[in-house]
Amino acid sequence: MSRRRAAAGLLGRQPVGLLLSAPYAVFIVAVFAYPLGLAVWMSFHKYIFTAPGVSVPRPFVGLDNYSAVLGDPAVRLAFLNILIFLVINVPLTVGLALALATALNAAIPFRTFFRVSYYVPYVTASVAVVGVWLFLFSSGGLVNHALGAAAPEPSWLINGRWAMPSIAIYVTWKQLGFFILLYLAALQNVSKELYEAAAVDGASKWRSFLAVTVPGVRPATTLVTLLAIITGANLFTEPYLLTNGGGPSGRSASPVLLMYQRGVEQGHPDVAAAIGVLLVVGVLLIAGLQRLLDRD
């Protein structure tokens, strides 16, 4: 009897649920937990890639990799770049996604067409969309022709001041459709009676938006903010393709791009792992701060 009770305490009241969740738990461990643990281990050792079956010493070096990373001006610039990216991208994503979702949730003509139109860039391959963006924002592109003398010199993606803001706007535009869908789903749970009560009290549409819509989708806003932060922290494809690997002079490089350059191109995976661990810690701190602010 005691053994049965011990087994019941270990497996819970519904052992079938544990059995059904086991494949996903194995997936999490194999795809996320193990690589993260290996990256932490690599960051404290002198690690090099070798051919399969070849064994080489990988001595413990303590915090040497972290000292090298924190002392590298290129790494510090990459983290500053990603901070600039997040400051631009996250508010734009939250604000535009909520505003457009609210508009698309109303009974407007061609509503389905507009919903699909905003979602198409998200599901389109980045390589294909980047070609259009390069055409628009190149030195002889349509944007510079439209702005005339007001266009920056040098042009957007080769300008140290405008390269990262341009990437942030591009990512906002490309990812917007996904976040609009999240807000559209959240808007379905906002009670219509609340809007009717606000209208009876004489509230304008703008006041109803602030008093009913914004509080009603607050959980979705938390999710959108968190996902936007994580997406921004993992920025790689856009600077790699749009600015030829983080140019000009590293002003659009991201930490993930530097991880690729240090770990794969230059053969220093231990340094790349240290960058990755610092990035994870930074994202966790920002996400924790965001959660604290959301509770207030």
Buried (B, 14 or more C-beta within 10 A) or exposed (E): EEEEEEEEEEEEEEEEEEEEEEEEEEEEEEEEEEEBEEBBBBBBBBBEEEEEEEEEEBEEBEEBBBEBBBEBEBBEBBBEBBBBBBEBBBEBBBEBBBBBBBEBBEEEEEEEEBBEEBBEBBEEEBEEBBEEBBEBBBEEBEBBEEEEEEBEEBBBBBBEEBBBBBBBBBBBBBBBBBBBBBBBEBBEEBEEEBBEBBBEEEBEEEEBBEBBBBEBBEEBBBBBBBBBBEBBBBBBBBBBBBBEBBBBEBBBBBBBBBBBBBBEEEEBBBBBBBBBBBBBEBBEEBBEEBEEEEEE
